[in-house]
Amino acid sequence: MKKLLLFVFMMLCLSVYSQSNDARFTVIKVGNKYSKEALTAAFQKADMCGHYYFSKSNDITFDDGSVVRLFSKKEMSQSPALSDNCYITDDTIMVKNIVWSITSNGYIAKGYNSSMNAKHESDKL
C-alpha cells in the first residue's frame, strides 16, 4: 500500500512539474461563459505571438469577464524560448477596445468594438 501511495504521489508531482515547466499563461479569473478547461485548451493551441511583453505580464480579458495572464519573457525564462519576434516592448500600449472570445470550435477570437460613424448615426434617427 505504501508503494502504491508513493507511486501515485510521484506521478502527481511529475505531472504538476511538467505542466508548470512550459507555462506561458495562467487563468486568473473564470467568467460565466467559459470554463477554466476551455480557456486553458484554447490558449494551449493559440499562437499569441505579439501579445507577450519582455518584462511585464499581459492580462487578456474575455467578453464574459474571464482573465488570462500571459507571462513575460522574463517570467518564462525557464520555459522553452519563444522567438524574440513574439515579444513587444514594455511601453507598447494594447488597444483598449479588443473583444476576446472563444469560438465554438475552441479557438481564441480577437475582435474589435466598432461604433457607427456620424453619417450612419444620423440615418438611424
GITAFEN-V886405 format. One record per helix or strand of 2 or more residues. SS is the DSSP state (a for helix, b for strand). FROM is the first residue (numbers start at 1). TO is the last residue. Records with the same first field share a line. If there is no record, write none. Layout:
SS->FROM-TO + FROM-TO
This chain:
a->2-21 + 36-45 + 84-86 + 118-124
b->25-29 + 52-53 + 58-62 + 67-70 + 87-88 + 98-102 + 108-112
